Amino acid sequence: MTECALCGRDSDLPRTCRPCRNRVRGLLLGLPEAVVQCWMARHRVQRGTSNERVSASKEAPIPLRLDVLNLLGPSADAVLTGEDQEGPVPAVGVLSTWADLVAEQTRQKPVSHTVSTLTQFLLGHVEWACRQEWASDFAEELEGLTKTLRRVSGVEPVRILLPVTCPTCDLRTMVREESSGWAAECRYCPAVKLSTREYAQLVAEQARAVSTPGEV
């Protein structure tokens, strides 16, 4: 058994456990849709009426959101050279950095720098990537990119409330989040993230506790 570099739990696989590998795969699968949702939020929200004076400037305001354009635009060379990056690294910049590293270490030709091509390439190498010493950094950057895209687009992930209580805080706060890779997780306890097998065990344990009255 080894300790998973991502969640710290025991794993019978090298460096990362199966649930964490599924989570990384889920992040990659969800990125193209998150990019589309972000692009759909590129227009500024118009507030007020046409009679209101919104600015003292005579120049017409830019109709598009610069934060969206910066996030979805091409990546600056500074991202690849290690220089400082102002603001969030564009989606293509994050994905291309990891795809180029995978291609170099597996002796393959680099793929074109588009979100769809990069995510498909990385999906094809998830198992290999999760065995590398940089697996935790890879997962952390994918999760950070996903959160940034969701924040900018204003689209929150779908969460399904589950009929069990958290084994740590004992509250009805267990949810299944779309594309998270976990079968269940607590909204308040960061360490409570369950695989499909662990969630099934929790359901069985709590079902037994309900059917078998305990001592008060």
N, C-alpha and C positions, 0 to 999 in steps of 0.2 A: 504494500500500500504506500502511496505517496500523498503528500499534501497538495491540494489544488492551489495553484498560484493565484487564482482569481477569488475564490470564496473561502479558502483555508480549510475546507473539509477533506476527509480522507477520500482518496480516489484510487481505483484499480487501473487507471489509465495514466500514461506519462504526463506530468506537469499540470494538466487540467482535467476536471471531472466531466462526465457526460452532460449533466445539466448546464454547466457553464459553456460547453461547446455548443449546445443547442441555443443558448442565449446569444452567443456571438453570431450564430447562423441566423437567428431571428432578427437581430439588429441589421444585418446585411440585407435580408429579405425586405425589411420595412423601409430602407433608405430611399429607394426610387420613388415610392409613394409619398414619403415625407418631403422630398424635393419638389414634387409636383404640387403638393399642398402649399408649400412655401412660395412657389412661383405664382400660384393663384392669389396670394395675398400681397402681390407686388404693388397694387394701386393704393394710393393714399386714401384714407377715409375722409370724405368731405363732411365738414361740420359747419353749422351756421347757415345763413342765407346769402344770396348773391348781393344783397344790399349792405351786408356787414363788411367793414374794412378789416381784413385779417392781417395786413402787414403794411408797414410804411414804405416798403421797397416797391419800386416801379417794375421790377422784374417779376415775370410770372413764376409761381412756385413749380418745382419739379413734380410732375404728376405721379412719379413712381417712388417707392420707398428705397432709399439708398442702402439700408441694412439688408434688404432682400437681394438687391443687385450685387452687393459686395459678397454676400454669402454664396450666391449661385453663379457668380462670374468666374472668369479664369483665375487660376492661382498665380500669385506673384512668385518670381524666382526666389524671393527671400525665404519662402516656405521650404524649398528644397536645399538651400545653402545654409540653413540654420540661423539666418539673421532674424531680427525682430519682425514680427508680423503685427500690424496695427489692426485691431478688431479680430473677430472670429476668422479662422482659416476657412476659405471657401470649401464647399463639399468636395469638389474635384481635387483640391489640394490635399485634403486628408486622405482620400481614397487612393489617389495616384502615388502618394509617398509610400503607402503600404504595398500597393500592387507592384511598384517598381522594385521594392525590396524583395518581395516574394519572387518576382521574375529573376532578379539577380542571383538570389541564393539557390534557386532551383534551375538556374541556367536556361531560362526561357526568354523569348523575345518580349519586350514590354508591349502592353496592349494600348490601344488608343485611349486617350484621357476623356472619356465620357462617363457619366454616372452609371448608366446601364452596363456598359462594357466592363468597367472597373469592378462593380459589385458582382457581376457574373464570374469574373476571373477569381475574385477573392472567395466567393462561395465554393468554387471548385477546389480551393486549397485550405478550407477551414480546418480540417483535421490536421493537416501538416502545420499550419500556422499556430494552432493551439498547443503544439508540442515544443514550440521554440521558446527561448529564454525571454523574448520580448512579447510573449502572449498577453501578459497583463496590460502592457502599454497599448497594445493593439485593441484589446477589448475596451479599455478606458477611453480611447480616442473615438471609437465608434459610438460608444454610449454618449460621450460629450457632444458629438456631432448631431446625434439624434435629438438630444434635449435642446440644442440650439435651434435646429430646424423647427421643432414643435413650438418653442417659445416665440420665434419670429412669425410663424404662420398662425399661431393662436389655436392650433388644433391639439387637443389633449387626447392621449391614448384611451381606447375603450377599456374600462375596468368592470369586471363582473364580480359582484359581491357573492362570496361563497358561504354556504350554510354551516360553517364551523367557527370556533373561536381560536384566537391565536394561542399557541402553546406557551408563549412567553408572557404576554400582557393579559391574557384571558379575556380579551375584548372581541366583539364581532367585527373585526377589521381585516379579515383575510379576503384578498381579491385575486382574480386572475387577470393580468394585464396583457392586452394584445401585443404580440411580437416580443414579449419579454424573455421567452424561453423557459420561464418557471411555471409550474402548474398552480402554485399558490404563493403569495407573499403578503406580509403584514404591512399595512399602510403606515404604521407607527414604529415598528421594530425593524430596522435595516438588516439585522442579521437573520431574520426569519424569511427564508426563501426555500421553497420545497420543490423537489422533483416530483414527477408523476407518482413514483413508488412511495415517496415519503408522504405525499398528500393522501394517497389511498390508505396508508397506515394511520394517519391522523383521523380520517373519517371513520375508520373501523374502531379505533380506540374511543372516540367520542360517542359513537353509536352504542358501543358496549356499556359505556358509563350511563347513558340515558336509559337503556333497557334493564340495567341491573342497579336498583337503588342502593346507594351507598350509605354509610353511617353519617349522621349529621354531627 
